[in-house]
Amino acid sequence: MNHPTNVVLLDLDGTLTKSDGGIIASVIKTFEELGRPVPDDAELRRFIGPAIIESLRRNHVPEDQLEHAIAIYRSYYADKAVFDDPNEPSAKVPGRLVNVVFPGIREQLVALRNDGYYLALASCKPEYQCLPICEHFHLTELLDGIYGASTDNSRLDKDQVIRYCFESIGFDPAAGDKALMIGDRYTDIEGARACGVDTIGCRWGYAPAGEMEEHGVYEIIETPDQIEEAVNRYFAK
């Protein structure tokens, strides 16, 4: 990594891809297998963004069932091809591929790369799941690095993922390196702030009304085609 470098950290779910269908379907299967009441629609949407263990706890899954619940969720999300593929009708895919890239995202990533930014995916989704998703949707070649949570919960929250990313790429503020987070949930805003980084919020994502403002987002943009302009404006200040 050459210094100084401007790093753009990118969330995955609700920022680069519309992933609610696969996440919610996998969550429903998890609660059904546990024999517990399925959360209502508003609560199901809140599963998008935070680590799965946090959302399960919030929905009163007992501590002694969490490990089993996570295993069920991951089996449907990563392995069991039981859901309809939105990109290829008649095909069945695991939950992580019930997913589409938001229109305009690829063009924005190309533009940011051309502008000289280092683009790093920083997701609370386990890294082993981020990698095949990015590969499947041809995002890998548009990113400089892909960083996610660990499977053992030792790297779980957004701030931990961002620090892992920074350590991996040799990010050094003392050498003039700067960073900016692009995301759609409070987890992005709070995690980035803990690392001394501002967040540009994505209105097209999954934040409930008012959430990003309440958590002190730096700026909110309405559509993906505004990303490059907002990033350039931020780093020019």
C-alpha positions as CSV (number, residue, x, y, z in Angstrom):
1,M,0.0,0.0,0.0
2,N,1.4,3.4,-1.0
3,H,1.0,6.3,1.4
4,P,-0.8,8.6,1.7
5,T,-3.9,6.8,0.6
6,N,-7.6,7.6,0.8
7,V,-9.5,4.5,1.8
8,V,-13.3,4.0,1.1
9,L,-14.8,1.4,3.4
10,L,-17.9,-0.2,1.9
11,D,-20.7,-2.1,3.7
12,L,-22.2,-5.0,1.8
13,D,-25.9,-5.6,2.7
14,G,-28.0,-2.6,2.0
15,T,-25.1,-0.6,0.5
16,L,-23.8,-2.7,-2.4
17,T,-26.5,-5.3,-2.6
18,K,-30.2,-5.7,-1.9
19,S,-29.9,-8.8,0.3
20,D,-33.0,-8.7,2.4
21,G,-34.8,-11.6,0.7
22,G,-32.1,-14.2,1.5
23,I,-31.4,-13.0,5.0
24,I,-35.0,-12.8,6.0
25,A,-35.9,-16.2,4.4
26,S,-33.0,-17.8,6.3
27,V,-34.0,-16.1,9.6
28,I,-37.6,-17.4,9.2
29,K,-36.3,-21.0,8.6
30,T,-34.1,-20.6,11.7
31,F,-37.0,-19.6,14.0
32,E,-39.2,-22.3,12.5
33,E,-36.6,-25.0,13.2
34,L,-36.1,-23.7,16.7
35,G,-39.9,-23.9,17.3
36,R,-39.9,-20.2,18.3
37,P,-42.4,-17.5,17.0
38,V,-41.1,-15.8,13.8
39,P,-40.5,-12.1,14.4
40,D,-42.8,-9.6,12.6
41,D,-41.8,-7.9,9.4
42,A,-40.3,-4.8,10.9
43,E,-38.1,-6.9,13.3
44,L,-37.1,-9.2,10.5
45,R,-35.7,-6.2,8.6
46,R,-33.6,-5.3,11.6
47,F,-31.6,-8.5,11.1
48,I,-29.9,-6.8,8.1
49,G,-26.7,-5.2,9.3
50,P,-25.8,-6.3,12.8
51,A,-24.1,-9.6,13.5
52,I,-26.6,-12.5,13.5
53,I,-25.9,-13.3,17.2
54,E,-26.9,-9.8,18.2
55,S,-30.2,-10.0,16.4
56,L,-31.0,-13.4,17.8
57,R,-30.3,-12.2,21.4
58,R,-32.5,-9.1,20.7
59,N,-35.3,-11.6,19.8
60,H,-34.9,-13.5,23.0
61,V,-33.2,-16.7,21.8
62,P,-31.8,-18.2,25.0
63,E,-28.0,-18.1,25.4
64,D,-27.8,-21.9,25.4
65,Q,-29.6,-22.1,22.0
66,L,-27.6,-19.3,20.3
67,E,-24.8,-21.6,18.9
68,H,-27.4,-24.0,17.5
69,A,-29.5,-21.1,16.1
70,I,-26.4,-19.6,14.3
71,A,-25.6,-23.0,12.8
72,I,-29.2,-23.3,11.4
73,Y,-29.1,-19.8,10.0
74,R,-25.7,-20.3,8.3
75,S,-26.8,-23.6,6.8
76,Y,-29.7,-22.0,5.0
77,Y,-27.8,-18.8,4.2
78,A,-24.7,-20.4,2.9
79,D,-25.4,-24.1,2.0
80,K,-29.0,-25.2,1.4
81,A,-30.2,-24.3,-2.1
82,V,-33.9,-24.1,-1.2
83,F,-34.8,-20.5,-2.2
84,D,-35.8,-19.1,-5.6
85,D,-33.0,-17.3,-7.4
86,P,-34.1,-13.7,-8.2
87,N,-31.5,-13.5,-11.0
88,E,-32.4,-16.8,-12.6
89,P,-36.0,-18.0,-12.4
90,S,-36.5,-21.7,-11.8
91,A,-33.1,-22.0,-10.1
92,K,-32.7,-22.7,-6.4
93,V,-29.9,-21.1,-4.3
94,P,-28.9,-20.6,-0.7
95,G,-30.0,-17.5,1.0
96,R,-26.8,-15.5,0.3
97,L,-27.6,-15.6,-3.4
98,V,-31.2,-14.4,-3.0
99,N,-29.6,-11.1,-3.6
100,V,-29.0,-8.4,-6.4
101,V,-26.5,-5.6,-6.8
102,F,-28.2,-2.2,-6.5
103,P,-28.4,-0.4,-9.9
104,G,-25.4,1.9,-10.5
105,I,-23.1,0.4,-7.8
106,R,-20.7,-1.2,-10.3
107,E,-20.3,2.0,-12.2
108,Q,-19.7,3.9,-8.9
109,L,-17.0,1.4,-7.8
110,V,-15.3,1.8,-11.2
111,A,-15.4,5.6,-10.9
112,L,-13.9,5.5,-7.4
113,R,-11.1,3.2,-8.4
114,N,-10.4,5.5,-11.4
115,D,-10.2,8.4,-8.9
116,G,-7.5,6.6,-7.0
117,Y,-9.3,5.5,-3.9
118,Y,-8.5,2.2,-2.1
119,L,-11.8,0.3,-1.9
120,A,-12.3,-2.1,1.0
121,L,-15.4,-4.1,1.8
122,A,-16.0,-4.0,5.6
123,S,-18.9,-6.2,6.6
124,C,-20.2,-7.8,9.8
125,K,-21.1,-10.8,7.7
126,P,-18.5,-13.6,8.1
127,E,-15.7,-13.2,5.6
128,Y,-16.1,-16.7,4.3
129,Q,-19.6,-15.6,3.2
130,C,-18.6,-12.2,1.8
131,L,-16.0,-13.7,-0.5
132,P,-18.3,-16.0,-2.6
133,I,-21.1,-13.3,-2.7
134,C,-18.7,-10.8,-4.1
135,E,-17.3,-13.4,-6.5
136,H,-20.8,-14.4,-7.7
137,F,-21.9,-10.9,-8.3
138,H,-18.6,-9.8,-10.0
139,L,-17.7,-7.3,-7.3
140,T,-14.4,-8.9,-6.3
141,E,-12.6,-7.4,-9.3
142,L,-13.9,-3.9,-8.4
143,L,-12.6,-4.0,-4.8
144,D,-9.0,-3.8,-3.5
145,G,-9.8,-5.9,-0.4
146,I,-12.7,-7.9,1.2
147,Y,-12.8,-7.9,5.0
148,G,-15.5,-9.5,7.2
149,A,-16.3,-11.0,10.6
150,S,-14.7,-14.2,11.8
151,T,-16.7,-17.4,12.3
152,D,-15.6,-17.7,16.0
153,N,-17.1,-14.4,17.1
154,S,-13.7,-13.0,18.0
155,R,-14.1,-10.4,15.2
156,L,-17.8,-9.6,15.3
157,D,-18.6,-5.9,15.4
158,K,-18.0,-3.3,12.7
159,D,-15.2,-1.5,14.6
160,Q,-13.4,-4.8,14.9
161,V,-13.8,-5.5,11.2
162,I,-12.5,-2.0,10.3
163,R,-9.5,-2.4,12.6
164,Y,-8.8,-5.8,11.0
165,C,-8.9,-4.1,7.6
166,F,-6.6,-1.3,8.6
167,E,-4.1,-3.7,10.1
168,S,-4.2,-5.8,6.9
169,I,-3.6,-3.0,4.6
170,G,-1.1,-1.1,6.7
171,F,-3.4,1.9,7.2
172,D,-1.4,4.7,8.8
173,P,-2.9,8.1,9.7
174,A,0.5,9.3,10.7
175,A,1.6,8.8,7.0
176,G,-1.4,10.8,5.8
177,D,-3.9,8.0,5.2
178,K,-7.5,8.9,5.5
179,A,-10.7,6.8,5.5
180,L,-14.5,7.1,5.0
181,M,-17.2,4.6,5.6
182,I,-20.2,4.1,3.2
183,G,-23.0,2.2,4.9
184,D,-26.7,2.1,5.8
185,R,-27.1,1.1,9.4
186,Y,-26.2,2.4,12.9
187,T,-23.6,-0.4,13.1
188,D,-21.6,1.3,10.3
189,I,-21.8,4.7,11.9
190,E,-20.9,3.6,15.4
191,G,-18.2,1.1,14.3
192,A,-16.6,3.7,12.0
193,R,-16.7,6.4,14.7
194,A,-15.0,4.1,17.2
195,C,-12.1,4.0,14.6
196,G,-12.1,7.7,14.1
197,V,-13.9,7.5,10.7
198,D,-16.9,9.4,9.4
199,T,-19.8,7.6,7.6
200,I,-21.8,8.6,4.6
201,G,-25.3,7.0,4.9
202,C,-27.2,5.2,2.1
203,R,-30.9,6.1,2.1
204,W,-31.5,3.0,-0.2
205,G,-30.5,0.6,2.5
206,Y,-32.2,-0.9,5.5
207,A,-32.1,1.7,8.3
208,P,-35.4,2.5,10.0
209,A,-36.5,6.1,9.6
210,G,-34.3,8.5,11.6
211,E,-31.8,5.8,12.7
212,M,-28.8,7.2,10.7
213,E,-29.5,10.8,11.9
214,E,-29.9,9.7,15.5
215,H,-26.5,8.0,15.4
216,G,-24.7,11.0,14.0
217,V,-24.1,10.1,10.3
218,Y,-21.8,12.6,8.6
219,E,-24.0,12.9,5.4
220,I,-26.9,11.0,3.8
221,I,-27.1,10.3,0.1
222,E,-30.3,9.2,-1.6
223,T,-29.2,7.1,-4.5
224,P,-26.1,5.0,-5.5
225,D,-25.2,7.4,-8.3
226,Q,-24.3,10.0,-5.7
227,I,-21.5,8.0,-4.1
228,E,-18.6,9.2,-6.1
229,E,-19.6,12.9,-5.8
230,A,-20.1,12.6,-2.0
231,V,-16.7,10.8,-1.5
232,N,-14.8,13.3,-3.6
233,R,-16.5,16.1,-1.6
234,Y,-15.6,14.6,1.7
235,F,-11.9,14.0,0.9
236,A,-11.6,17.5,-0.7
237,K,-12.7,19.3,2.5
